[in-house]
């Protein structure tokens, strides 16, 4: 009965469906009559009335052609009517939209791990080639709006997850502006909060847990792919410095300098089961880009995440940053980034290291130097001696910033994955 009601719903007034269905049915009847006339399956008297077998064949052919034409017109009108409702701005390029969606649906299954703007940049590039995207995003931020919501409402910090959700949205520019909108100083208690953070916090209160709130955000924004936290345990990022002192909190860690190691408090949080499933299901795992100690390692320090990365059959790639980060990676080469990850985890969790070998403009480098940041040296020979497979590519965008270009980065990663997957077959 429910199925019948759903079927009859298509015939309600104002659907702009009935006329095209009627036209298709009329065309089918006409084509059927034509076939019967051509096959001379009507009674002899009827055949004689239309002028004998030859005339019957003529009228049958005409009826079939007209009937098929009506069916084609009806199907075309039906498709355009549905498309105009579902894709009001893309009706005229429906074939392109369908082809692009089908191509993305069959794309490489990618899992990306990190946080901050680096991971959002990666997702922005990948979403044009595949919809099979999962991002595992660090939840150790304790500054700004995210930190306030964590302290006041007890929710996990939503800032990095919000950025990744915006990056995966179809209308990214509008969604990014909406989710990143911050209330100014005249907004009272809302001052400094971003709308996206408040929305995730509200959904957490409604749904009862953070990962369910993020899942509901997927549906609200109709994003391509998934965004997951590595764990739903509230934790703090801590660091031991080279002088033996310790600092607690991501904000303090990022400014501490001379970091010897970072660790989580509590130290062994359980991983989100969906995150582990995504790692094992992936064909390509991408770690980074992002701040080494405050975006990348907080994910990898969840023990089950590191174990799954060692066990997965996916192609595993670490994307090294383009520039060093003051206070975190001063003077680091590409091999220093990799050595730090290996030192924290005890054994490798990736095979390939993707490095940028294009040098930014002199003016861009001078501006970064004023902030005590420099280009990360792509010392590929050292990486090879460490047992990794270095991959050098020109990955930076040609603008006023030394940062990864989303499309270049996505092309380099997907070509690497497709080549390795083809060899495996």
VEXTI-878355 format. One record per residue (C-alpha): residue number from 1; residue in three letters; x, y, z. Coordinates in steps of 0.02 Angstrom, whole numbers, plus 32768, in hexadecimal, padded with zeros to 4 digits. Example, Ala and Ser with C-alpha at 12.3 -4.5 7.8 and 13.67 -1.06 7.14 Angstrom:
{atom 1,ALA,{8267,7F1F,8186}},
{atom 2,SER,{82AC,7FCB,8165}},
END
This chain:
{atom 1,UNK,{8000,8000,8000}},
{atom 2,UNK,{808D,8078,802B}},
{atom 3,UNK,{80E1,8054,7F84}},
{atom 4,UNK,{803E,8079,7F29}},
{atom 5,UNK,{802A,811F,7F84}},
{atom 6,UNK,{80DC,814F,7F54}},
{atom 7,UNK,{80B8,8122,7E9F}},
{atom 8,UNK,{8016,8186,7E9C}},
{atom 9,UNK,{8071,821B,7EE6}},
{atom 10,UNK,{80C4,8233,7E3C}},
{atom 11,UNK,{8017,8256,7DF3}},
{atom 12,UNK,{7FEC,82E4,7E69}},
{atom 13,UNK,{7FC0,838D,7E19}},
{atom 14,UNK,{8052,8402,7DFB}},
{atom 15,UNK,{80D6,8378,7DE9}},
{atom 16,UNK,{80E5,8398,7D2C}},
{atom 17,UNK,{80F4,82DD,7D15}},
{atom 18,UNK,{8049,82A0,7CDB}},
{atom 19,UNK,{8050,82F4,7C2F}},
{atom 20,UNK,{80F4,829F,7C04}},
{atom 21,UNK,{80BC,81F6,7C46}},
{atom 22,UNK,{801D,8205,7BDC}},
{atom 23,UNK,{8086,8231,7B44}},
{atom 24,UNK,{80F7,819A,7B60}},
{atom 25,UNK,{805F,8127,7B71}},
{atom 26,UNK,{8011,8170,7AD3}},
{atom 27,UNK,{80B3,8155,7A77}},
{atom 28,UNK,{80BF,80A0,7AB3}},
{atom 29,UNK,{800D,807E,7A79}},
{atom 30,UNK,{8031,80CC,79CF}},
{atom 31,UNK,{80D2,806A,79BA}},
{atom 32,UNK,{807A,7FCA,79EF}},
{atom 33,UNK,{7FEE,7FE2,7971}},
{atom 34,UNK,{806F,8005,78EB}},
{atom 35,UNK,{80CD,7F64,7910}},
{atom 36,UNK,{802B,7F00,7908}},
{atom 37,UNK,{7FFD,7F4E,7860}},
{atom 38,UNK,{80A8,7F2A,7818}},
{atom 39,UNK,{80A0,7E76,7855}},
{atom 40,UNK,{7FEF,7E68,780D}},
{atom 41,UNK,{7FB0,7E26,78B2}},
{atom 42,UNK,{7F0B,7E86,78AC}},
{atom 43,UNK,{7E73,7E31,7868}},
{atom 44,UNK,{7E6A,7E21,77AA}},
{atom 45,UNK,{7DD4,7E96,77A0}},
{atom 46,UNK,{7E35,7F24,77F3}},
{atom 47,UNK,{7EC8,7F07,777F}},
{atom 48,UNK,{7E55,7F0F,76EA}},
{atom 49,UNK,{7E08,7FB2,7726}},
{atom 50,UNK,{7EAE,800C,772A}},
{atom 51,UNK,{7ED7,7FD7,7678}},
{atom 52,UNK,{7F21,7F29,7683}},
{atom 53,UNK,{7FC5,7EE6,76CA}},
{atom 54,UNK,{8034,7F69,7675}},
{atom 55,UNK,{7FCC,7FF9,76B5}},
{atom 56,UNK,{7FC7,7FA9,7761}},
{atom 57,UNK,{8085,7FA1,7762}},
{atom 58,UNK,{808E,8059,7732}},
{atom 59,UNK,{8015,8090,77B9}},
{atom 60,UNK,{8068,801C,7835}},
{atom 61,UNK,{8113,8068,7812}},
{atom 62,UNK,{80CC,8117,7821}},
{atom 63,UNK,{8077,80ED,78C6}},
{atom 64,UNK,{8117,809E,7909}},
{atom 65,UNK,{8181,8135,78DB}},
{atom 66,UNK,{8104,81AF,7926}},
{atom 67,UNK,{80F2,8143,79C1}},
{atom 68,UNK,{81AD,8137,79DD}},
{atom 69,UNK,{81BB,81F2,79C3}},
{atom 70,UNK,{8136,8211,7A48}},
{atom 71,UNK,{8191,819B,7AC1}},
{atom 72,UNK,{8236,81F7,7AA6}},
{atom 73,UNK,{81E2,82A0,7ABE}},
{atom 74,UNK,{818A,8263,7B5A}},
{atom 75,UNK,{8228,8219,7BA7}},
{atom 76,UNK,{8288,82B8,7B7F}},
{atom 77,UNK,{8201,8324,7BCD}},
{atom 78,UNK,{81F6,82B3,7C66}},
{atom 79,UNK,{82B2,82B7,7C83}},
{atom 80,UNK,{82BA,8374,7C6C}},
{atom 81,UNK,{8227,838D,7CE2}},
{atom 82,UNK,{8279,8326,7D6C}},
{atom 83,UNK,{8323,8375,7D4A}},
{atom 84,UNK,{82DD,8424,7D56}},
{atom 85,UNK,{829F,83FB,7E05}},
{atom 86,UNK,{833C,83A2,7E43}},
{atom 87,UNK,{83BE,8408,7DE5}},
{atom 88,UNK,{836F,84B3,7DC5}},
{atom 89,UNK,{8415,8502,7D91}},
{atom 90,UNK,{8458,846F,7D2E}},
{atom 91,UNK,{83C3,8439,7CC5}},
{atom 92,UNK,{8416,8464,7C20}},
{atom 93,UNK,{84B4,8402,7C4A}},
{atom 94,UNK,{8461,836B,7C98}},
{atom 95,UNK,{84CA,82F0,7C34}},
{atom 96,UNK,{856A,8343,7C71}},
{atom 97,UNK,{852F,8340,7D25}},
{atom 98,UNK,{84FF,8288,7D1C}},
{atom 99,UNK,{85A3,8259,7CC7}},
{atom 100,UNK,{860A,82B8,7D47}},
{atom 101,UNK,{85AB,8269,7DD7}},
{atom 102,UNK,{85BE,81B9,7D91}},
{atom 103,UNK,{8679,81D6,7D77}},
{atom 104,UNK,{868D,8214,7E2A}},
{atom 105,UNK,{8627,8182,7E6D}},
{atom 106,UNK,{86A0,8107,7E1D}},
{atom 107,UNK,{873B,8167,7E55}},
{atom 108,UNK,{87C7,812A,7EC6}},
{atom 109,UNK,{8797,810C,7F7B}},
{atom 110,UNK,{87FF,818E,7FD8}},
{atom 111,UNK,{881B,81A5,8092}},
{atom 112,UNK,{886F,8247,80C7}},
{atom 113,UNK,{88B6,8267,8174}},
{atom 114,UNK,{88E7,830F,81BD}},
{atom 115,UNK,{889A,83B3,81EE}},
{atom 116,UNK,{88A2,846E,81D6}},
{atom 117,UNK,{88A2,84C3,812D}},
{atom 118,UNK,{8915,8440,80E0}},
{atom 119,UNK,{8895,83B5,80E7}},
{atom 120,UNK,{880A,8427,80A7}},
{atom 121,UNK,{887A,8455,8013}},
{atom 122,UNK,{8894,839D,7FEB}},
{atom 123,UNK,{87DB,8374,7FF3}},
{atom 124,UNK,{87B2,8409,7F85}},
{atom 125,UNK,{881F,83C0,7EFC}},
{atom 126,UNK,{87E9,830B,7F0F}},
{atom 127,UNK,{872C,8326,7F0E}},
{atom 128,UNK,{872E,8350,7E55}},
{atom 129,UNK,{876D,82A1,7E2B}},
{atom 130,UNK,{871D,822E,7EAB}},
{atom 131,UNK,{868A,822D,7F22}},
{atom 132,UNK,{86D5,819C,7F83}},
{atom 133,UNK,{8728,820F,8000}},
{atom 134,UNK,{873E,81FD,80BC}},
{atom 135,UNK,{879D,8279,8127}},
{atom 136,UNK,{87DB,8253,81D7}},
{atom 137,UNK,{87F1,82FB,822B}},
{atom 138,UNK,{884F,8325,82CB}},
{atom 139,UNK,{87E5,835C,835F}},
{atom 140,UNK,{886B,83A1,83D3}},
{atom 141,UNK,{8852,845B,83AF}},
{atom 142,UNK,{883C,84C0,844F}},
{atom 143,UNK,{8843,8571,840D}},
{atom 144,UNK,{87C4,85F0,83CF}},
{atom 145,UNK,{870F,85C0,83B6}},
{atom 146,UNK,{8734,8504,83B7}},
{atom 147,UNK,{878B,850E,845F}},
{atom 148,UNK,{8701,8576,84AD}},
{atom 149,UNK,{867B,84FC,8475}},
{atom 150,UNK,{86E0,846B,84B8}},
{atom 151,UNK,{86F2,84BC,8563}},
{atom 152,UNK,{8642,8502,856F}},
{atom 153,UNK,{85D9,8478,8520}},
{atom 154,UNK,{864A,83E1,852C}},
{atom 155,UNK,{8647,83BF,8470}},
{atom 156,UNK,{86DD,838D,8409}},
{atom 157,UNK,{872E,8422,83B0}},
{atom 158,UNK,{86D2,8433,8309}},
{atom 159,UNK,{8740,84B3,82AE}},
{atom 160,UNK,{87A9,8442,823E}},
{atom 161,UNK,{8715,83CF,821B}},
{atom 162,UNK,{86AE,8468,81E8}},
{atom 163,UNK,{8735,849D,816C}},
{atom 164,UNK,{8739,83F0,811D}},
{atom 165,UNK,{867B,83E8,8110}},
{atom 166,UNK,{867C,848F,80B6}},
{atom 167,UNK,{8706,8453,8040}},
{atom 168,UNK,{869E,83BA,800F}},
{atom 169,UNK,{85FD,841A,7FEF}},
{atom 170,UNK,{85C3,8430,7F3A}},
{atom 171,UNK,{85AB,84EB,7F4C}},
{atom 172,UNK,{864C,84FE,7FAC}},
{atom 173,UNK,{865E,85BB,7FA1}},
{atom 174,UNK,{85B2,85DE,7FEA}},
{atom 175,UNK,{85BF,8554,806D}},
{atom 176,UNK,{866C,858B,80A0}},
{atom 177,UNK,{8632,863E,80B9}},
{atom 178,UNK,{859B,8603,811C}},
{atom 179,UNK,{85F3,8584,818C}},
{atom 180,UNK,{8689,85F6,81AD}},
{atom 181,UNK,{8622,8690,81D3}},
{atom 182,UNK,{8659,86D5,827B}},
{atom 183,UNK,{85F0,8741,82EA}},
{atom 184,UNK,{8646,87E5,8312}},
{atom 185,UNK,{8668,8838,83BA}},
{atom 186,UNK,{85B9,8880,83C5}},
{atom 187,UNK,{856A,87D2,83C9}},
{atom 188,UNK,{8582,87BB,8484}},
{atom 189,UNK,{859E,8706,84B6}},
{atom 190,UNK,{85A1,86D5,83FE}},
{atom 191,UNK,{8635,8746,83DB}},
{atom 192,UNK,{86C1,86E7,8385}},
{atom 193,UNK,{865B,864B,8363}},
{atom 194,UNK,{8647,860D,82B1}},
{atom 195,UNK,{859A,85DA,8275}},
{atom 196,UNK,{85D8,852F,823F}},
{atom 197,UNK,{8620,8509,82EA}},
{atom 198,UNK,{857D,853A,833E}},
{atom 199,UNK,{8519,84CF,82C6}},
{atom 200,UNK,{8583,8434,82E9}},
{atom 201,UNK,{857A,8457,83A5}},
{atom 202,UNK,{84BD,8467,839C}},
{atom 203,UNK,{84AC,83C4,833A}},
{atom 204,UNK,{851B,836E,83BB}},
{atom 205,UNK,{84A4,83A6,8445}},
{atom 206,UNK,{840E,8369,83DF}},
{atom 207,UNK,{8458,82C4,83A3}},
{atom 208,UNK,{84B1,829B,8445}},
{atom 209,UNK,{855D,8279,83FD}},
{atom 210,UNK,{85DB,82CF,838E}},
{atom 211,UNK,{85EE,8251,8300}},
{atom 212,UNK,{8531,824A,82E7}},
{atom 213,UNK,{852E,8308,82DE}},
{atom 214,UNK,{85B3,8304,8255}},
{atom 215,UNK,{854E,8280,81F7}},
{atom 216,UNK,{84B7,82F2,81FC}},
{atom 217,UNK,{8522,8380,81B9}},
{atom 218,UNK,{854B,8311,8123}},
{atom 219,UNK,{8491,8307,80FB}},
{atom 220,UNK,{8471,83BF,8118}},
{atom 221,UNK,{84FF,83F7,80A7}},
{atom 222,UNK,{84EC,8366,8029}},
{atom 223,UNK,{85A9,8355,8024}},
{atom 224,UNK,{860F,82DA,7FBD}},
{atom 225,UNK,{8663,825F,8032}},
{atom 226,UNK,{866E,8254,80EF}},
{atom 227,UNK,{86C8,82B1,817A}},
{atom 228,UNK,{86F0,8251,821A}},
{atom 229,UNK,{874D,8272,82BB}},
{atom 230,UNK,{87D4,81F0,82E7}},
{atom 231,UNK,{8785,81DB,8392}},
{atom 232,UNK,{86F2,8220,83F2}},
{atom 233,UNK,{8755,822D,8495}},
{atom 234,UNK,{877A,82DC,84D0}},
{atom 235,UNK,{8836,82EC,84D1}},
{atom 236,UNK,{88C1,836B,84E0}},
{atom 237,UNK,{8960,8376,8479}},
{atom 238,UNK,{89FD,8383,84E4}},
{atom 239,UNK,{8AB4,839A,84BA}},
{atom 240,UNK,{8B5B,8377,8509}},
{atom 241,UNK,{8BD9,83FC,84DA}},
{atom 242,UNK,{8C93,83E9,84BF}},
{atom 243,UNK,{8CB8,8435,856B}},
{atom 244,UNK,{8C4F,83AE,85C0}},
{atom 245,UNK,{8BB9,841C,85E7}},
{atom 246,UNK,{8B07,83F1,85B4}},
{atom 247,UNK,{8A78,8459,856E}},
{atom 248,UNK,{89C1,842A,855D}},
{atom 249,UNK,{8946,8465,84DA}},
{atom 250,UNK,{8957,8473,841D}},
{atom 251,UNK,{8965,8531,8422}},
{atom 252,UNK,{89F9,852A,849A}},
{atom 253,UNK,{8A4A,849A,843B}},
{atom 254,UNK,{8A44,84FA,8396}},
{atom 255,UNK,{8A9F,858D,83E6}},
{atom 256,UNK,{8B17,852D,8456}},
{atom 257,UNK,{8BA8,8510,83DF}},
{atom 258,UNK,{8C30,848A,83F4}},
{atom 259,UNK,{8BB1,83FD,83FB}},
{atom 260,UNK,{8BFD,8356,8429}},
{atom 261,UNK,{8B5D,82F0,8420}},
{atom 262,UNK,{8AA0,8303,842E}},
{atom 263,UNK,{8A25,8291,8485}},
{atom 264,UNK,{896C,8285,84AE}},
{atom 265,UNK,{8916,8296,8555}},
{atom 266,UNK,{88C6,8218,8570}},
{atom 267,UNK,{894F,81B4,8518}},
{atom 268,UNK,{88F0,8124,84C6}},
{atom 269,UNK,{8844,815F,848B}},
{atom 270,UNK,{87DB,80DE,842C}},
{atom 271,UNK,{87C5,80FF,8373}},
{atom 272,UNK,{871D,8120,8323}},
{atom 273,UNK,{86EA,8079,82D1}},
{atom 274,UNK,{86B3,80D0,8230}},
{atom 275,UNK,{8760,811E,8221}},
{atom 276,UNK,{87B4,8074,822C}},
{atom 277,UNK,{873C,802A,81AC}},
{atom 278,UNK,{8763,80BA,8135}},
{atom 279,UNK,{881E,809A,8143}},
{atom 280,UNK,{880D,7FE1,811A}},
{atom 281,UNK,{8793,8005,808C}},
{atom 282,UNK,{87FF,808C,803A}},
{atom 283,UNK,{8864,8075,7F9B}},
{atom 284,UNK,{88CA,8112,7FBE}},
{atom 285,UNK,{88F8,8157,8069}},
{atom 286,UNK,{893C,8208,806E}},
{atom 287,UNK,{898E,824C,810D}},
{atom 288,UNK,{899E,8309,810B}},
{atom 289,UNK,{89BE,838D,80D8}},
{atom 290,UNK,{89AD,83ED,817A}},
{atom 291,UNK,{8A09,8424,8215}},
{atom 292,UNK,{8A78,8392,8246}},
{atom 293,UNK,{8A64,8398,8303}},
{atom 294,UNK,{89B7,83E5,8314}},
{atom 295,UNK,{8955,83A0,827F}},
{atom 296,UNK,{89A5,8300,8240}},
{atom 297,UNK,{89ED,82AA,82D9}},
{atom 298,UNK,{8953,82BF,834A}},
{atom 299,UNK,{88F7,8247,82D5}},
{atom 300,UNK,{8986,81CB,82C9}},
{atom 301,UNK,{899E,81C6,8386}},
{atom 302,UNK,{88F6,816E,8398}},
{atom 303,UNK,{893D,80BC,83A4}},
{atom 304,UNK,{88B5,8064,833E}},
{atom 305,UNK,{88C8,80E4,82B2}},
{atom 306,UNK,{8983,80C2,82A5}},
{atom 307,UNK,{8967,8006,82A9}},
{atom 308,UNK,{88E5,800F,821F}},
{atom 309,UNK,{895A,8077,81B3}},
{atom 310,UNK,{89E1,7FF1,81C2}},
{atom 311,UNK,{8967,7F66,8197}},
{atom 312,UNK,{8903,7FB3,8109}},
{atom 313,UNK,{8925,7F7B,8056}},
{atom 314,UNK,{890C,802C,8014}},
{atom 315,UNK,{8993,8094,7FC1}},
{atom 316,UNK,{89D2,8103,804F}},
{atom 317,UNK,{8A1B,81AF,802C}},
{atom 318,UNK,{8A5C,8238,809D}},
{atom 319,UNK,{8A4C,82E6,8053}},
{atom 320,UNK,{8AD5,8354,8098}},
{atom 321,UNK,{8AB4,840C,80B8}},
{atom 322,UNK,{8AF5,848F,8040}},
{atom 323,UNK,{8B35,8504,80C8}},
{atom 324,UNK,{8B77,84EF,8179}},
{atom 325,UNK,{8B07,8528,8207}},
{atom 326,UNK,{8B50,85A1,8287}},
{atom 327,UNK,{8B52,8555,8335}},
{atom 328,UNK,{8B31,84A5,82F5}},
{atom 329,UNK,{8BA5,8475,8268}},
{atom 330,UNK,{8C2A,84FD,825F}},
{atom 331,UNK,{8CB4,84C5,81E8}},
{atom 332,UNK,{8C61,841E,81C1}},
{atom 333,UNK,{8C84,83C6,811C}},
{atom 334,UNK,{8C0C,8347,80D2}},
{atom 335,UNK,{8C6E,82BA,8123}},
{atom 336,UNK,{8C60,830F,81CE}},
{atom 337,UNK,{8BA1,830E,81C0}},
{atom 338,UNK,{8BA3,8255,8196}},
{atom 339,UNK,{8C22,822C,821F}},
{atom 340,UNK,{8BB5,8284,82A1}},
{atom 341,UNK,{8B1D,821C,8271}},
{atom 342,UNK,{8B81,817B,8275}},
{atom 343,UNK,{8BCD,81A8,831E}},
{atom 344,UNK,{8B21,81C3,8369}},
{atom 345,UNK,{8AD4,8124,8323}},
{atom 346,UNK,{8B69,80AF,8329}},
{atom 347,UNK,{8B54,806D,8277}},
{atom 348,UNK,{8B1D,80AF,81CD}},
{atom 349,UNK,{8A66,80C8,81A4}},
{atom 350,UNK,{8A7D,80FE,80EE}},
{atom 351,UNK,{8AE7,80CD,8059}},
{atom 352,UNK,{8AEE,8169,7FEC}},
{atom 353,UNK,{8B20,821B,8014}},
{atom 354,UNK,{8ADD,829F,7F9D}},
{atom 355,UNK,{8B47,833D,7F9E}},
{atom 356,UNK,{8B3D,83E1,7F41}},
{atom 357,UNK,{8BD5,840D,7ED8}},
{atom 358,UNK,{8B98,84B2,7E8F}},
{atom 359,UNK,{8BE3,854C,7EE0}},
{atom 360,UNK,{8B6E,85DD,7F07}},
{atom 361,UNK,{8B94,868C,7EC7}},
{atom 362,UNK,{8C1B,86EE,7F21}},
{atom 363,UNK,{8B9E,876F,7F60}},
{atom 364,UNK,{8B30,86E5,7FAA}},
{atom 365,UNK,{8BC5,8694,8001}},
{atom 366,UNK,{8BFA,873D,8046}},
{atom 367,UNK,{8B4E,8758,8093}},
{atom 368,UNK,{8B55,86AD,80E5}},
{atom 369,UNK,{8C07,86CB,8121}},
{atom 370,UNK,{8BC8,8765,817E}},
{atom 371,UNK,{8B57,86ED,81DE}},
{atom 372,UNK,{8BEC,8677,81FB}},
{atom 373,UNK,{8BAD,85F4,8181}},
{atom 374,UNK,{8C0F,85A8,80F2}},
{atom 375,UNK,{8BF5,852A,8066}},
{atom 376,UNK,{8BFC,8473,8099}},
{atom 377,UNK,{8C93,8427,8041}},
{atom 378,UNK,{8C5E,838C,7FDC}},
{atom 379,UNK,{8CF5,8320,800C}},
{atom 380,UNK,{8CBB,8288,7FA9}},
{atom 381,UNK,{8D5F,8229,7FB8}},
{atom 382,UNK,{8D55,822A,8075}},
{atom 383,UNK,{8CA0,81F0,806B}},
{atom 384,UNK,{8CD4,8160,7FFA}},
{atom 385,UNK,{8D5E,812C,8072}},
{atom 386,UNK,{8CDB,812A,80FC}},
{atom 387,UNK,{8C79,80A7,809A}},
{atom 388,UNK,{8BF0,8115,8052}},
{atom 389,UNK,{8BC3,8135,7F9D}},
{atom 390,UNK,{8BD2,81F0,7F79}},
{atom 391,UNK,{8B65,823E,7EF2}},
{atom 392,UNK,{8B94,82EB,7EB5}},
{atom 393,UNK,{8B13,835B,7E61}},
{atom 394,UNK,{8AF0,8412,7E44}},
{atom 395,UNK,{8A5F,8428,7EBC}},
{atom 396,UNK,{8A53,84E0,7EEA}},
{atom 397,UNK,{89D5,8560,7EAD}},
{atom 398,UNK,{8A10,85F8,7E4E}},
{atom 399,UNK,{89CD,8681,7EBF}},
{atom 400,UNK,{8A0C,86E8,7F4F}},
{atom 401,UNK,{8A17,8652,7FC4}},
{atom 402,UNK,{8A8A,85BC,7FCD}},
{atom 403,UNK,{8A07,8535,7FDF}},
{atom 404,UNK,{89C9,849A,7F87}},
{atom 405,UNK,{895E,84AF,7EED}},
{atom 406,UNK,{88C3,8440,7F0A}},
{atom 407,UNK,{88B9,83FF,7E56}},
{atom 408,UNK,{8974,83DE,7E44}},
{atom 409,UNK,{8977,8382,7EE9}},
{atom 410,UNK,{88DF,8319,7EBC}},
{atom 411,UNK,{8925,82EC,7E10}},
{atom 412,UNK,{89CC,82B6,7E5A}},
{atom 413,UNK,{897A,8248,7EDE}},
{atom 414,UNK,{88F7,81F8,7E6E}},
{atom 415,UNK,{8974,81D2,7DE3}},
{atom 416,UNK,{89E6,817F,7E62}},
{atom 417,UNK,{8955,8119,7EA9}},
{atom 418,UNK,{8913,80E6,7DFE}},
{atom 419,UNK,{89BF,80AE,7DC6}},
{atom 420,UNK,{89DC,8046,7E62}},
{atom 421,UNK,{892D,7FFC,7E5F}},
{atom 422,UNK,{8943,7FCC,7DA7}},
{atom 423,UNK,{89E7,7F72,7DD1}},
{atom 424,UNK,{8992,7F16,7E60}},
{atom 425,UNK,{890F,7ED4,7DE7}},
END
